């Protein structure tokens, strides 16, 4: 996953699924937070950062 990718919730985390459902979002930044051992993503829509493994990259740009 990299900046500019289109992503969609993969259902792994209920809070991400609840917030984004089936919508396609654009990745603004991918990085790490020192207290978290997993990569995080920030989306262009805002709303903070989310666990990167809660999203799948959408092939072909999505809807």
C-alpha positions in Angstrom: 0.0 0.0 0.0 1.3 3.4 -0.9 0.2 7.1 -1.1 -2.4 7.6 -3.8 -3.7 4.0 -3.7 -7.5 3.5 -3.7 -8.5 1.3 -0.7 -11.7 -0.2 0.7 -12.3 -1.7 4.1 -11.7 -5.5 4.2 -14.0 -6.1 7.3 -11.1 -7.0 9.6 -11.9 -4.2 12.0 -15.5 -3.4 12.9 -14.9 0.3 13.5 -13.3 0.8 10.1 -16.1 -1.2 8.4 -18.7 0.9 10.3 -17.1 4.2 9.3 -16.3 3.4 5.6 -18.6 0.5 4.6 -18.1 -0.2 1.0 -16.8 3.2 0.0 -13.4 3.6 -1.8 -11.0 6.0 -0.1 -7.6 7.4 -1.2 -4.5 6.9 0.9 -2.9 10.2 1.8 0.1 8.9 3.8 1.4 5.5 5.1 3.6 5.4 8.2 4.2 4.2 11.7 3.3 5.4 15.1 6.0 4.5 17.7 3.6 2.9 20.1 2.0 0.8 17.4 3.9 -2.1 15.7 1.7 -2.2 12.6 1.7 0.2 9.6 -1.0 2.9 9.8 -2.7 4.9 7.0 -4.1 8.4 6.8 -6.9 8.9 4.2 -7.6 12.0 2.2 -11.1 12.2 3.7 -9.5 12.8 7.1 -10.7 11.3 10.4 -7.3 10.3 11.8 -5.2 7.3 11.2 -6.2 3.7 10.8 -4.6 0.3 10.8 -3.4 -0.4 7.3 -4.3 -4.1 7.4 -7.9 -3.0 7.8 -7.9 -2.0 4.1 -7.4 -3.7 0.8 -6.1 -1.9 -2.3 -8.8 -1.7 -5.0 -7.6 -2.7 -8.4 -8.7 -0.5 -11.2 -9.5 2.5 -9.0 -12.7 1.2 -7.5 -16.1 3.0 -7.7 
